[in-house]
Amino acid sequence: MTTIRLWTKNTQTFDYKFDVNFQTISQKCQNQQRCTLINWKSVRDLNNYLRKYPLGKLQTGLVLINNTMLIPGIKYILNVKILNAGNPIDEKTLILFKQNDTKPEEFLLLAPDTYYAHSILVINARVNICTNLTAYYFIWELTSRVGNSVFPSHSSELIVPPNTFQALENYTIWCRLVSQDGISVSKVSKRINVLSKGLVVRLPVNYLTAKSGQTVRIRAILHDFDNTVGELKIVWDCLETNTGDKCDVTSDNNELEMEFTPGLYEISVQVTKNNFSETDSCTVEVKSDVPVVEFEEIEFPVNMKVEIYATIYELKSFCTLQWTSPDLDLSIVPGNVINVTIKEDLFLNELEEYSNETFDRKFNLIIPPTSDYWEGLKGDAKYLFRLVIKCPTYDETNETESVLTTNDVIIETNAPPTIQQLNVNPLEGDAFLTTYTFTTLKAQDKDGPILYKFGYNLENRDVILCNMVDVTNCDASLPYSDKGIQTFLECCDSFNSCGRVLGPLVQTKRLENGNFAVILQRFANKMFWVDYDKAFVEAFAILYSGDNSSREIVTQKIDETIDKYLIGDFTNSTIKYSVANLLKNINDFNPQLQLSESILNVIT
């Protein structure tokens, strides 16, 4: 509590009139516009409080002010007029200021309340500091019923890798704001409930023609979304469909390898864990004299681009290879040869028209994503792609018949989220000093949670301002560009299928020389956090926003800051990794930052 004592020379009753103004003394703010608003609000509230102070209490000569009404870093200039019958008879000025307690005005964590174990989790610490705390970092800690762990990140953004958590558990993420000298300033937490999503198992090959005596390899695509404790049990089953006899299968993992005699077989796999069980099956036809086909691992699901890599062994002259699909006209898909004949000087470079030699060949099917010239695949759909191989058989040198083999591959596509309109407010303001608010409505997608990436493009470089899970708004500053700043929003689902919409073009005013100190502190903080990716983007934006007169000064400050982090013992593996990331960013951004020779010598 602050007490102001009003002294008068006699016992006569007077009236008092208060006016409050302020002056910034030591405030270094990460968000200048917001801090200015907070300052004005504090002064206005104090002014209203004093003007409405009860007259009876004023007559005691004491004015009590709760210290919570005051904020550090500014002087409160109190002007007191003494009135007698409405006429001023004296006037005094009093200066008040609050000792800095370094507490932030705002400190909260932006993250979803619920989450799935298989997804990446991004948590952002939003802090607004209106004190002289300029250099600081964050300490992140995870607590649960099984124990505690500390994350290595010191950035305001914590990225938690997939499968860090377990389904049906509750976790608490703690974040501490720490000053440069290691003093804990403030602490916040976020409770997260991890939901269950079960299992998925897929056999990407629906029908396969194999050669007798050759090993057949079938790999099951398996996703354990929950990451829970418990045995993952995989059981393969094989049935000869013509006779009903079972095959002897010994594999206990997600890959089956076995040889077959000629016949038609039904292969199935069942995956069980805890209370979840999933099954899938395929057909294998085994013949005596056919080529051998191997497919590389196929993704599930695919993000609107199909890549099927097939190698065919033991091909003969005049074999034909063809990709077909009952679900898609492959003749209109750009960039593929879907029908070829193996013959002299075309693909295998044979020296004679006919040869008893066999040959191997890759015959891939690549379906590109949507473009200006190709509408692409449908999202959240299932496609069958069939590789048909037809090879002749010979009696001496005469063709007697052809052997047909069929291989069906099933592809399931995953559509990117349906993104709503991006709004930015205001559409005009100062570079770095104005707070721009990005907002959108929730994106639509069946594979949540959704990662929202709010950003802008500067000189063909995408800059992500906010990278948050299930958070549909972002407050950030923007750099200067005489062409305006093109904003965008990118949304990605849990399978990393992403879509993008452009936002409005925002017009910003060039930063004046005197304002670079506060902005450069943002860059210095990100370097201090070892968040080099964001630090170099910040440096690039700052340098791009300045004029020619400020470029030399800003470049020197950036050089000095980077140089400090290139000195030291880098034998520790964690430090080695961070230095490698630092050197990568130096290489990437040197054309824009024009770094000094001393820095460039380190990386050469």
N, C-alpha and C positions, 0 to 999 in steps of 0.2 A: 504494500500500500504506500502511495506517495501522498505526503501532506503538504499543502500550501497554506502558509499563515499570512493573513491579511492584517497589517498593522495600520492603525490610524492614530492621530495625535490627540483626539478627544473621544468622548463616548457618544458623539452624535451618530445617528443611524444614517447610513449611506446605501445607495444602490451600486451594483457592480455590473459591468458589461465585459464579456470575454470574447476575444477573437483569436483563433488558432491558425497558424500557418506552419510550414515546415521547411527544412533544408536537409538534403541528403549529405551525410558526412562520410560513411565508410561502406556503403552498400555496394556490393558487387553481385550482380544478379544474372542468373542463367536465362531468365525470361523477362527482359526489361519492361515490356509493356504490362505484363501481369503484375510485376512488383510495383510499378507506378500506380496502378489501380488500387493495389493493397494499401500503399502509402496514403493515397487520397482518402480511401475509406476510413482508415484509422484516424486521420486528422479530422475528418467530418464528424465521426462518431464522438470524438473527444470534444469538439466544438459544440455539438448539440447537447452533450452531457453537461458541460459547464454553463451553457446558456439557460438550461432548465434546472440548474441546481437550486434546491429549495431556499427561499429567502431567509427562512428562520435559521437554517444552518449557516448561511453566509454571515449572519449577524454575530455568530460565535467567533468569527475571524478564522475559521478553519475550513479548508476545502480538501476532501479526501478523493483520491483518484486510484482506482484499482489498476495495478501494474499490467494486468492482462490486456488493458486497452492500448498499451504502448507496444511498439515493435522496435527492435534494435536497428541501428544503422541510420537513423534520422534524428535531427533536432526538432523538437516541438517548440515553436516560438509563440508564447502566450502573451497577448496584449491585454492588459487589464485597465479599464477606465473606471474611475470613481465618480459617481454622479450624485449631485445634490439637487433634489427637486427637478431632475431631468437635465441639469446642466453639468457638463464635465468640469471637475475641479482638479483632477490629477490623472496621470497616466503612467503606467509602469509596464516594462517588458521583462518576461521571465523565460529562461531557456530550460527545457527539460529534455533529457535523453535517457534511454534505457540501456543498461549494460547488456552487451551481446551474450545471449545464452546459446547461440549457434543452432537452436532448434529450427528445422525447416517449417515454412508456412504450410506446406502440403507435402505429404509423403504417403503414397499408396501403391499397391501392386495391382497391375492389370493382367488378369488371367481368368480362365473359365472356372466355374464352380465344379463342373464335372468333366471327365476326360477319359480317354481310352488308352490302355497301356501300350498299344502298338503304334501310337501316333507320336510325332514330335510335339513337345510342349515348349512354348515360348512365353516367358513371363517378363513383363516390363515394370521397372520401378519408375514411377513418375514422382519427381521431387521438384519442388519450387523453393529456392533458397533466397531469402531477402536479408541475408546477413553477410558478414565479411568472410564466411567460409567459402573459399575459392577452390582449393584443391581437396578432393575427397574421392572415396571409392566405396564399393559395396562388398559386403560379405554375405554369401548365400548359404543357407543351411536347410537340410531336409530332416524332418522328424516324423517318426511313425511308431507304431507299437513294437517294431522289431529293432529300433535303434535310431541313431543320428548319423548324419554324414554331411560334410562340408564340400561344396562345389568349388572348383578352382577359379571360376570366373569372378572378376572384380568389376565387370561392366554393369551398366544399368539394365542390360538385357541378359537374361539367363535362358539358355537353350538347353533343354533337357532331352537327351537322345531317346529314341523309342526303346521300349522294354526296360526302362529304368524302374517303373512302377509295376505293381501287380493288381489285377482286377479285384474288385470287392474289398479294397482297402481304402482307408482314409489317411491322407498325408497332410502335413503342414509345412509350407515353404516360409522360412524366415528370411528377412532381408535387413541387414544392418547398414546404416549410413555411417561411414567412418571418416574422420578427418585425416589429413596427410600425416599427422604425427601419431596416428593410431588410436585416437580417442573416439569411442562410440558416441555418436551424436543422437541417433534416433533408431527405432526398430519397428518394423511392421511385419505382419504375417498374412498368409492366405491359406485357407483350408481347401483341399481338393479331394473330391470323392471320385475314385476310379471305377468306372462301370465295366460290365462284362459284355464281350461280343462273341465269344466262342471260338470255333475252328472253321477253316475252309480247306478242303482238299480238292484238287483238280488233276485229272490226267489229260494233258493237252493233246495227245494223239488219240483220236477216236477210233481210227481203223488203220492198221499197219500191216503191210505185206512184208514178210521176212523170209530169209533163205534157210533151209534146213541145214543143220550143222554149224550155223553161225550164231554167235551170242546176240541175243536181243536185249537192248537196254531200254527200260521204261522208267522215267523219273516222275514222281508225283510232286506237284506243286503244293506246298503245305504252308499255311499261315496260322500260327497260334497267336491269336489276338490278345489273349489275356495274360500271358507270361506268369501264370500261377505255378505254385509248387505242386508237383504231382508227376507221375510217369506218363510219358507220351507213348502210347502203344500203337504200333503199326503192324497190321496183319494183311498179307497178300493172299489172294485166292486165285486158283487157275482151274478152269473146267474145259475139257474137250467137248465141244457142243454136239458133235456128231455121235459120239459114243456115250457121253455123260460121265466119262472117267475124270477123276481129279488128277491134277499134276502135282508133282513134288516141288513145293516152293519153300525156300529157306530164308529169304531176306527178311530182316527185322528193321530196316530203315526205309527211307523214302525212295530208294532206287532198287528196281528189280533187274537182275541179270540172269538169264538162263537160255539154254538151247532147246529147240523144239524139233520134233519129227513132223513131217507133212500132216496138215490138218487145220481145223478151225478152232480157235481157243477164245474163251471169255476170261479176261483178266480183270480182277477187281482189287481194290485196296480199301481197307477200313482203318480210320485213325480215331483213337479214343483217348480222351484225357478228362479225368474227373467226371463231370456229368454230361460231357459233350461227346458226340460221335458223328463222324461224317464218312460217306462212302462215295466212290466213283469207279467207273469201269470202262474198258475198251475192248475191241476185238482185234485179234492177231491171226492173220491167215499165213500159213507156212507152206512154201512151195520149194521144189527141188532146184530149179534152174532159173533164178531171178536175180537181179541186182540187189545189192545191200544198201539200205537207206539209213542214214543217221541224221537226226535233227539236233541242233544245239538247243540249249535250255530256252524254253519259251516263257515269257512273263505272263503273270496273271495279277490283275487285269492289265491291259495295255492302255496307254494314254493317247489314244487316237492315232498312233503310228504303229504299223505292223512290220515286224522284222522276223521272217522265218528263214533260218539258215539251214540248208539241207546239203548234205554231201552224199553222192551216189557212187558206190563202188561197183567194179566188175561190169561196166557197161561194154556193149559190143557195137560194132559198126552198124549204122542205120537204126539204132535205138532212138525212139522219140521221147522227149520229156515235155510235159505240159502241165501248167498250173491252171486249174479251173475253180469255179465256185458257184454253187447254186444260189448264193446270197448276194453276189456282186458281179457285175460285168467287168472282168479284169482287163478287157481290151481298152477301156477308157482310163485305166489307172496309169498315170505318167511314170516313165522311167523304168519299165520292166520289159524283158523278153520272156514271154510266157509259153512259147511253143518252139522247140528246137529239135533238130535232127542231128545225131552224131554221125558225121561222115567226113570224108577227106577234106583237109584244108579249111574246114569251118571252125570246129571247136577243139578237136583233138590232134589236128595236124598229122594225120596218118599219111604214110607214103604210098599205100596201095588202096584200091577201092574196097577190098575186103581183106580182113586179117582175123586170125584166131585170137589175137591179143585182146585183153580187156583193158578198160581205162576207167579212171576216176574223174568225177566232175562235180564242182559246186553248182547248184542251181537254186538260187535264193529268190524269195519273193519279198519285196520291200514295198509297202504301201505308205506313202508320205502323209503327213497331217494336212489339214485343210489349208488351201492357199487361194490366191486369186484365180487360179486356173483349174482348181480341183476341189470339189465340194467336201471331200474326205469321207470318212466312215461315220455312221451314226453312233451317237453316244449311248452307253449302257445297253449295248446290243451284243448278240452272239453271231459269229460268222464261221462257216465251214470253208476251209481252203483245201483243195484236193490236188495232190501231186500224182499224176498218171504217167506211168512208164510203160512203154510198149517196145519189146525187143523181139527180133526174129529168132527162130531156131532154124538150124541148117542140117541138111543131109548132104555131106560132102560140101559143095559150094552152092547148092540150091536152097533157097528159102522154102521151108515146108509149112510153117505156121508162125504165129506170133503169140508171145506170152504177155499178158496184161497184169500189171501190178498197180494197186491203189493204196494211197496213204492219205488219210484225212486228219487235218489239224484243226482243232477248235480254238478260236480266238474270242475272248470276251473284252469288249471295250469299256472304258470308264470315262464318262463324260465329265468335263470340267464343271465347276460350280456355275450356276446361272447367277450372274452378278447384277446387282441393281445399280442405279445411277450414282455417280460420285459427285458430291457437292463440296465446294470449298468457299469459306467465308472468312474475311472479306476477299473480294477479287482484286483489290488494289491495296498497296501498303508499302512499308519500308522493308528493305532486305534485312533479314536476320532479327530486326527489332520488333516487327509486328508478329503477333501470334495468329497463325492461320489454322482454322478448324476444318478438318476433313471429316465428312460424315457420309454414311451410306445406310441402306437397309440390309437386313440379314440376307446373305446369299443362300440360294436353294441348292441342296445336294444331299444325296442319300448316304454319302460316306464322310460324315463329320468326324471330328470337329473341323472347322474351316480356319485356315490361316489367312489373315488379312494383311496385305502388304500395301501400305499407302506410300506413294513416292512421287518423284518427278524425274524428268529427263533433262540433262544439261550436257550439251555438246555430244550427243549420242551416247551418253553414259547414264544408265539408270541408277538413281539414288533412292534407297529405301529409307523413309523417315520413321515409320512405325511398322513393326513386324509382330503381330499379335494374334492369338488364338481366340476366336469368337468375340472379338472386341471391334465394334463397328464405327469407332471414331478415333481421331488422332489430332492432337494439338502440336504444331511444329512451326518452325521458322523456315523461310525460303531465301535463296540467294538472289542476286540481281542478274538479269539478262535483258538486253535491249529488245529482244524478240519476245519477251514474256516467258513465263515458266510453265511448261506443259506438265500438268499433273496426271496421275494415273492411279488405278487400283487394281491389284492382282490378287486373286483368291485361289487357294490350293486346298484340295481335300486331303484326306488321310493317306491316299495312294499317290500323292504328289501330282495329281492331274490339275492343271492350272488354267485359268482364264483371265482375261484382262479387259478393262474398259478405260477409255481416256476420260479425264475430268476436264474442267474448264482451264483456259489459259489465264494465268494470274500475272498481273502487271506489278512489278516491284520497283522501288526507287533505289538508286545506287547508295551504298553505304558511305558515310563521310569518314574522313581520316580519323577523327577523334574517337570514333566508336569501335575501333578494331580491337582494343585491349580486352574488352569483355568477350567478344566473339572468339578471339584467339585462345581465351581461357577454356572454351569448350573443346577446342582441338587438343590443348594440353591435358585436359582431364581424360579424354579418350585415350591418349597415349599413356597416361598414368595407369589407366585401367587395363592396359595391354590389349585394348580393342582396336587393333591397328586398321582393320578394314574400315571401320566407321571414322577413325581419326583422319585417314588420308582422304576419304570422301569429303570430310569437313574442310580440310586444308585446301583441296581443289576448289570447293565452292567459295571459300573465303577469297582465295586469290583471283578467281574468275570475276568476283563481284567488285573488286577494287579498281581504281583508276591507275594510270601510269605513275602518278606521283606516290601512290601508296605501295605499289608492287614491290619495290626494293626493300622497304621496311618489313612488309609482311613476309616476304621470302626469307629474309634474314631470321626473323623470329621462328618461322617453321623449321629452317635449317638447324638452328640452335637447339630446338626441342628434339628433333629427330636424332641429332648427333649424340645427345645424352644417353639415348637408348642403344647406341652402338658400342658402348664402352662397358667392359665387364667380363667376367668369367662365364663362358657359355657351355660348361661341361655338363651341367644338370640337364636331364632329358627334357623337362618341361620348358626350361629356358631355351634350349636348342630349338624346340618347336616354335616358341614365340618369336625368336630371332629369325627363323626361316620365314615366318609369316610377315615379319617386318621387312625383310629383304625383298620378298615377293611384291609387297605394296610399293616399295621404293622403285622397283623395276616398272611396275604397272603405271605409276603416276608421274614418273620423272619427266615425260614429255610435257605435261601440264605444269608441274611444279618447278621445273628447271632447278633441280637441287644442286648443291655445291659440289666441287670436285672432291672435297674431303669425304663426303658421304658416298659418292659414286665409286671412289677408290676402294671402299670397304667391300663392295659387292662385285668387284671385278677380279 
